Amino acid sequence: MFSPAEVVVTGMGLVTPLGIGVEKNWENVLAGRSGISAHQRDGQPEFLKYFGKVEGLDRLENVPRALAGQTRFLNRGSVLGFQAAREAVEGAGIELSGIPRERRALFLASGDLTRVSCEFMYPALSRVAGRDAHELDFPALNKAVLDRVNPFFLLESISNNLFSFLSAVFEFMGPNTSLASLSPCGANAIELACRKVRAGEADVALAVGCGNWITEIPMYELDGLGILSKCRRGAASFRPLDRGRDGFIPGEGGAAILVEEAGRARDRGARILARIAGLGNTIEFPSRRGLSVPQKITRRSMESALEEGGALAADLAFICPHGSGTRKGDRSELQSIAELLGDKRGNVPVCALKPYTGHMGAASDVCEIILGIMAASGGVVPGTPNFSKAGRDFEDLKISASVQKTAGKRFLSVSYGIIGQSSCVLVETA
């Protein structure tokens, strides 16, 4: 039985390159499928043609008529995030009209990079610049921009693009904020949602992560940071935790979790999917300046979540690390996990889930908690796609490319970001 002070998950929503909806995504994870594939892009290096793209969701349907016109302002990541949020709210079976609007909290995490590019200018440029043109006719360009460029492109580029639209549709008018960064802001959104419910400041809270990392310029920039895979093995090149890893492959997606106070959820007869047992949020500093990785980037955040939840690492069903597939990042995480588990390091399974979808930024944080809930509820641990063998120092960790059985109900989901921020969520399935 859950105590009245606990925060529970009653709704989940998921849109990823694996499919639309939680059930479809979980079905494909169990089948070992990946949503990463090659896409035709002229003039790009071969490895930048690999990414995870959501198919079958180009625009939103069944939006309230009064708000339908606002959908044209939404960028790609926001469309995916909204669809996930709608699934979470509808799946929770909650009657929002019975909850005061000021008691509905909303926390949006967006690492969206949809408009970090210049392709929106192409229609105007192509009109005034011939194939052999060396100079632009700027007065003509100004006129073409007025005729050919979407005047709302600036709205599409703001970090909280989805926030007001989502608030208006579901009338979440209580505690709220919009987070904009790379990982782990999706996990941060979940933490804020849970703490507002625990503090009695909200009856329900919705945490949404969304992002699009697959447009051309962001992919070039990620490659410039040295964190993308060169895709020498095609879509199978995303190999987190493996000794042959060389970076990640990006994707796009949306994920959402609705939480509420356990007593209230029971009283309304809700189906309780899991409870959020502990939260940890820390930052480490690398020993060297620059975009380096601390030696043990996630250990303290995992210890903090376990302590808050009154759990022991040895009793976990599994640990789901960030698993970006970078050389330094994965090593730091594996070192953190090995020290956390100590002499039990061969007993607790470890699985990295991003190769199923591609790295979706803030959406991946929330997505991996949802997939973890599905896994622990079914007594299984998903395989880590493309995994073959860990490095010498971590060969005794329990990592597998195939599905494993587990008897536990608690798991850790971990995320970290550049320069040492780390966030961890301890979840217990019902």
C-alpha positions in Angstrom: 0.0 0.0 0.0 1.2 3.5 -0.8 1.2 6.0 2.1 -0.8 9.3 1.7 2.5 11.3 1.5 3.7 9.4 -1.6 3.7 10.7 -5.2 2.5 8.2 -7.7 2.4 8.0 -11.5 -1.0 7.6 -13.0 -0.5 8.7 -16.6 2.3 8.3 -19.2 2.6 9.4 -22.8 5.3 8.6 -25.4 6.1 9.6 -29.0 9.5 8.4 -30.3 11.0 7.0 -33.6 9.8 3.7 -32.3 6.2 4.7 -32.6 3.3 6.7 -31.2 2.0 5.7 -27.8 3.5 3.9 -24.7 2.3 0.5 -25.7 3.7 0.7 -29.2 7.1 1.8 -28.0 7.3 -0.9 -25.4 6.3 -3.6 -27.9 9.2 -2.5 -30.1 11.6 -2.4 -27.3 10.8 -5.9 -26.3 11.2 -6.9 -30.0 14.7 -5.3 -30.0 13.8 -2.9 -32.8 15.4 0.5 -33.3 13.9 3.7 -34.7 17.2 4.9 -36.0 17.7 4.7 -39.8 19.4 6.4 -42.7 17.7 9.4 -44.3 18.6 11.0 -47.6 20.3 14.4 -47.2 22.2 15.8 -50.1 25.6 17.2 -49.5 26.0 15.9 -46.0 28.7 13.4 -44.7 27.3 9.9 -44.7 27.3 9.5 -40.9 25.0 12.6 -40.5 22.3 10.8 -42.4 21.6 8.5 -39.5 19.1 9.6 -36.9 15.8 8.7 -35.3 12.7 10.4 -36.8 9.1 10.1 -35.7 6.8 9.0 -38.6 3.1 9.5 -38.9 2.7 12.7 -36.8 3.0 15.8 -38.9 0.3 17.8 -37.3 -2.0 17.7 -34.3 -5.6 16.5 -34.5 -8.6 17.0 -32.3 -7.4 20.3 -30.8 -10.1 22.5 -29.2 -11.5 24.8 -31.9 -10.7 28.0 -30.1 -7.0 27.0 -29.9 -6.6 25.2 -33.3 -5.1 28.3 -34.9 -2.3 28.4 -32.5 -0.9 25.0 -33.7 0.8 26.8 -36.6 3.1 28.4 -34.0 4.4 25.1 -32.6 7.8 23.8 -33.7 8.4 20.1 -34.3 9.5 19.1 -30.8 6.4 20.9 -29.4 4.1 18.8 -31.6 5.7 15.6 -30.3 5.6 16.8 -26.7 1.9 17.8 -26.9 0.9 14.4 -28.3 2.8 12.7 -25.4 1.2 15.0 -22.9 -2.3 14.3 -24.2 -1.7 10.6 -23.9 -0.5 11.0 -20.3 -3.6 13.1 -19.3 -6.1 10.9 -21.1 -4.4 7.7 -19.9 -4.6 8.8 -16.3 -8.4 8.8 -16.5 -8.5 12.0 -14.5 -11.4 14.4 -14.5 -9.5 17.7 -14.6 -12.7 19.7 -14.2 -12.9 18.4 -10.6 -9.5 19.9 -9.8 -9.1 23.7 -9.4 -7.0 25.1 -12.2 -4.6 26.7 -9.8 -3.9 23.2 -8.3 -2.7 21.8 -11.6 1.1 22.1 -12.0 3.0 21.9 -15.3 6.7 21.6 -15.9 8.1 21.5 -19.4 11.6 20.5 -20.3 12.7 21.4 -23.8 16.1 20.8 -25.4 14.5 21.5 -28.8 16.8 22.6 -31.6 14.3 22.7 -34.5 15.0 26.3 -35.5 18.7 26.3 -34.9 19.2 26.5 -38.6 18.5 28.7 -41.7 16.4 26.5 -43.9 13.3 28.7 -43.1 15.0 31.4 -45.2 15.5 29.2 -48.3 12.2 30.1 -50.1 13.1 33.8 -50.0 16.8 33.2 -50.9 16.0 31.0 -53.8 13.7 33.6 -55.3 16.3 36.3 -55.4 19.6 34.4 -55.9 20.1 32.6 -59.2 22.3 29.6 -59.4 25.3 31.7 -60.5 24.6 34.8 -58.4 27.5 36.2 -56.4 25.6 39.1 -54.8 22.1 39.3 -53.4 19.6 42.0 -54.3 18.8 43.0 -50.7 15.7 45.1 -51.4 14.4 42.2 -53.4 15.3 39.8 -50.6 13.5 41.9 -48.0 10.3 41.8 -50.2 10.7 38.1 -50.7 11.1 37.5 -47.0 7.7 39.2 -46.4 6.1 37.0 -49.1 7.9 33.7 -48.6 9.0 33.3 -45.0 6.7 32.3 -42.1 6.5 35.4 -40.0 6.2 33.3 -36.9 9.6 31.6 -37.2 10.9 33.5 -34.2 8.0 32.0 -32.1 9.1 28.5 -33.2 12.6 29.1 -32.0 11.8 30.0 -28.3 12.6 27.4 -25.7 9.2 27.4 -24.1 7.4 27.1 -27.5 4.9 24.5 -26.2 4.3 25.9 -22.7 1.5 28.4 -23.2 -0.3 26.2 -25.7 -0.2 23.1 -23.4 -1.3 25.3 -20.4 -4.3 26.6 -22.3 -5.5 23.3 -23.6 -5.5 21.6 -20.2 -5.7 24.7 -18.1 -2.8 23.8 -15.9 -2.5 27.2 -14.1 -0.8 26.2 -10.8 2.9 26.0 -10.1 4.9 25.9 -13.3 8.1 26.6 -15.1 9.8 25.8 -18.4 13.3 24.4 -18.4 15.6 24.8 -21.4 18.8 22.9 -21.6 20.3 19.7 -22.7 20.1 16.6 -20.4 19.2 16.3 -17.6 16.4 18.9 -17.7 13.7 16.2 -18.4 14.5 14.5 -15.1 14.6 18.0 -13.4 11.0 18.6 -14.6 9.9 15.3 -13.0 11.6 16.3 -9.8 9.9 19.7 -9.7 6.5 18.1 -10.4 7.0 15.6 -7.6 8.2 18.1 -5.1 5.2 20.4 -5.7 2.8 17.6 -5.1 4.7 16.5 -2.0 4.6 20.0 -0.6 0.9 20.2 -1.0 1.1 23.0 -3.6 -0.6 21.0 -6.3 -3.0 18.1 -6.6 -1.7 16.9 -9.9 1.4 17.7 -11.9 2.4 17.1 -15.5 6.1 16.8 -16.5 6.8 16.9 -20.2 10.1 16.5 -22.1 10.3 17.2 -25.8 13.0 17.8 -28.3 14.2 17.6 -31.9 18.0 17.1 -32.4 17.9 16.0 -36.1 18.0 19.2 -38.2 21.2 19.8 -40.1 23.0 22.6 -38.2 22.4 21.1 -34.7 23.8 17.8 -36.0 26.9 19.6 -37.3 27.4 21.3 -34.0 27.0 18.1 -32.0 29.6 16.5 -34.3 31.8 19.5 -33.7 31.7 18.8 -30.0 33.0 15.3 -30.8 30.0 13.5 -29.3 28.3 12.0 -32.3 29.0 8.5 -33.6 30.7 8.3 -37.0 28.2 5.5 -37.9 30.7 3.2 -39.4 28.3 0.3 -38.6 25.2 2.3 -39.8 22.3 2.4 -37.4 24.0 -0.2 -35.2 26.8 2.2 -34.4 25.1 3.6 -31.3 26.7 1.3 -28.7 26.5 2.7 -25.2 28.5 1.0 -22.4 30.4 -1.1 -25.1 34.1 -0.9 -25.4 33.7 -0.1 -29.1 31.5 3.0 -28.5 32.2 6.2 -30.4 29.3 8.6 -29.6 25.6 8.8 -30.0 23.1 9.1 -32.8 20.4 11.9 -32.3 16.6 11.6 -32.5 13.4 13.5 -31.8 10.5 12.8 -29.5 8.2 13.7 -26.7 7.5 12.0 -23.4 5.2 12.9 -20.5 4.4 11.7 -17.0 1.4 12.8 -14.8 1.8 12.4 -11.1 -0.5 13.0 -8.2 -0.7 12.4 -4.4 -1.2 8.7 -3.7 -4.2 9.1 -1.4 -6.1 11.2 -3.9 -5.3 8.8 -6.7 -6.6 5.9 -4.6 -9.8 7.7 -3.7 -10.7 8.3 -7.3 -9.9 4.7 -8.2 -7.0 5.5 -10.5 -4.7 2.9 -11.8 -1.4 3.5 -10.1 1.5 2.6 -12.4 4.4 3.4 -10.1 5.5 5.7 -7.3 8.4 8.2 -7.3 10.4 7.0 -4.3 13.5 9.2 -4.4 15.1 12.0 -6.3 18.7 13.1 -6.6 20.3 16.1 -8.3 24.0 17.0 -8.0 26.8 18.5 -9.9 30.4 17.5 -10.2 33.4 19.4 -11.6 35.8 17.9 -14.0 39.5 17.9 -13.0 40.4 19.7 -16.3 38.9 22.8 -17.8 36.7 22.6 -20.9 34.1 20.1 -22.0 35.5 17.3 -19.9 33.7 14.7 -17.8 34.1 14.2 -14.0 35.5 10.9 -13.0 32.3 9.8 -11.2 29.6 11.9 -12.7 26.5 10.2 -11.3 27.4 8.4 -8.1 26.3 11.2 -5.7 23.0 11.7 -7.4 22.3 7.9 -7.3 23.2 7.8 -3.6 21.0 10.8 -2.9 17.9 9.2 -4.6 18.5 5.9 -2.8 18.8 7.6 0.5 15.6 9.6 0.0 13.8 6.5 -1.0 15.2 4.4 1.8 16.5 1.8 -0.7 19.7 -0.2 -1.1 21.5 -0.3 -4.4 21.9 -4.1 -4.1 18.1 -4.5 -4.0 17.4 -2.7 -7.3 15.8 -4.5 -10.3 18.1 -2.6 -12.6 19.9 0.7 -13.2 19.3 2.7 -16.4 22.2 5.1 -16.9 22.3 8.1 -19.3 24.3 6.0 -21.7 25.2 8.5 -24.3 27.8 6.2 -25.9 30.7 8.7 -25.6 34.1 7.4 -24.4 34.5 9.6 -21.4 30.8 9.9 -20.4 30.1 6.2 -20.3 33.3 5.4 -18.5 32.4 7.9 -15.8 28.9 6.5 -15.4 30.2 2.9 -15.3 32.7 3.9 -12.7 29.9 5.5 -10.7 27.8 2.4 -10.9 30.6 0.0 -10.1 31.4 1.9 -6.9 27.8 2.3 -5.9 27.2 -1.5 -6.2 30.5 -2.5 -4.7 30.7 -6.3 -4.4 27.2 -6.6 -5.7 28.2 -5.2 -9.1 27.6 -8.5 -10.9 24.1 -8.9 -9.4 22.2 -5.7 -10.6 21.5 -5.5 -14.3 22.4 -2.3 -16.2 20.7 -1.2 -19.4 21.1 1.8 -21.7 18.0 2.6 -23.8 18.9 5.5 -26.1 19.8 3.3 -29.1 16.2 2.3 -29.4 15.2 5.9 -30.2 18.3 8.0 -30.7 19.2 10.6 -28.1 16.2 12.9 -27.9 17.5 15.4 -25.3 15.0 16.2 -22.5 12.5 13.7 -24.0 15.0 10.8 -23.4 15.1 11.5 -19.6 11.3 11.1 -19.3 11.1 8.3 -22.0 13.5 6.1 -20.1 11.6 6.4 -16.9 8.4 5.3 -18.8 10.2 2.4 -20.4 11.6 1.5 -17.0 8.2 1.4 -15.5 7.0 -0.9 -18.2 10.0 -3.1 -17.7 9.9 -3.4 -13.9 6.1 -4.0 -14.1 6.7 -6.9 -16.4 9.7 -8.4 -14.4 12.2 -7.8 -17.2 15.2 -5.6 -18.1 15.5 -4.4 -21.7 18.6 -5.3 -23.6 21.2 -2.6 -24.4 21.1 -2.6 -28.2 24.4 -3.3 -30.1 26.2 -4.1 -26.9 29.0 -6.7 -27.2 31.5 -6.4 -24.4 32.4 -3.8 -21.8 35.8 -2.4 -21.2 38.3 -4.3 -19.1 37.5 -2.5 -15.8 33.8 -3.2 -16.1 33.5 -6.7 -17.5 31.9 -7.9 -14.3 28.9 -5.5 -14.6 25.7 -7.2 -15.6 25.1 -5.7 -19.1 23.4 -7.7 -21.8 22.2 -7.0 -25.4 19.1 -9.2 -24.8 16.2 -9.0 -22.4 16.9 -10.3 -18.9 14.5 -11.4 -16.1 14.3 -9.5 -12.8 12.3 -9.9 -9.6 12.7 -6.4 -8.2 10.3 -3.5 -8.5 12.7 -0.6 -7.9 15.0 0.9 -10.5 17.2 4.0 -10.9 17.0 6.1 -14.0 20.0 8.5 -14.4 20.8 11.4 -16.6 23.7 13.8 -16.9 24.7 16.8 -18.8 27.7 18.6 -20.1 30.1 19.9 -17.3 28.8 17.6 -14.6 25.2 18.1 -13.8 23.5 14.8 -12.8 19.9 13.9 -12.0 18.5 10.5 -10.7 15.0 9.2 -10.1 14.2 6.2 -8.0 11.0 4.5 -9.1 9.0 1.7 -7.6 6.4 0.0 -9.7 3.0 -0.9 -8.2 
